Amino acid sequence: MTGPSDLDTAIAKRSGRVAILILAVFAGWGLLQFLGVQMELSRRVMGLGDAVALVGMGWAIYETAMIWRMRREKE
């Protein structure tokens, strides 16, 4: 029996990075929302945080599509 192929390893690593990114974006965004209320941050700062979270989620969606394509090519 052989071990996982290089493609399987690449997919697993990429999937792990996406999972960590999603977790970090949501945790950071939630923390910003909490601190924004506590410290009365301006709407500009809060909007910047929202924009960064959207970019992070967009990248996660892109990476997920690339993982899907890698799996399809494997078949």
C-alpha positions, -999 to +999 in steps of 0.1 A: +000+000+000+014+034-009+011+066+010-007+098-001+004+113-034+020+147-038-013+160-050-031+147-020-005+164+003-008+197-016-046+196-013-044+189+024-020+217+030-040+241+010-072+231+027-056+236+061-044+271+051-080+280+040-094+267+073-070+287+094-076+318+073-114+316+077-110+311+115-086+340+118-107+363+097-139+356+117-120+359+150-103+391+140-135+406+127-154+397+158-127+411+180-128+443+159-165+446+164-162+441+201-133+466+204-151+490+181-180+493+205-158+494+236-134+520+223-159+539+201-138+535+169-148+556+139-170+542+111-140+546+088-119+522+109-148+498+113-154+499+075-117+492+069-120+461+091-150+450+072-132+454+039-102+434+051-126+406+062-143+406+028-110+404+010-100+375+033-132+357+026-129+363-011-094+348-011-108+318+009-135+313-018-109+315-045-086+290-028-116+267-022-124+268-060-087+259-067-089+230-043-120+218-061-103+220-094-073+201-081-095+173-069-113+172-102-080+169-121-070+141-098-099+119-110 
